[in-house]
Amino acid sequence: MVEYRNFATDGAVHWIEVRARALRNAARAGCFTVGVSSDITARKNSELERERLLGELAVERTALSNLTRTLEQRVAERTGELMKEVAAREKAPEQLLPVAKMESVGQLTGGIAHDFNNLLMAVMGNLEILRKRLRATRRCGA
């Protein structure tokens, strides 16, 4: 059996398989060949494609193996990063507590100041009325 490439005039490649046997007559005087040739282009293209894909698979397996080797390290690194983020988020309420206290004190003092101002306005209004009455009584001579 022999396989060989045959190039057609249009540039296409065809694969041919030849199987032959030499036969002799009973007197061993004559020799002739009996054989079959077959176009195996589809099979050969499939084999070549299979070899190409196997090569790609080997490359992908190597890449996957490299990723697998470093997976534990990458998981540990990411876990450390996430733990830092969690710790920072847990500190946030503690850091906001003094701010919330100051805001509450500010609202309380603002409310007290407003109420005190209202009381002062009543006192000032009454003092103004008394001042006007004192002026009026001094003019009248009383």
Buried (B, 14 or more C-beta within 10 A) or exposed (E): EEEEEEEEEEEEEEBBBEEEEEEEEEEEEEEEEEEEEEEBBEEBEEEEEEEEEEEEEEEEEEEEEEEEEEEEEEEEEEEEEEEEEEEEEEEEEEEEEEEEEEEEEEEEEEEEEEEEEEEEEEEEEEEEEEEEEEEEEEEEEE
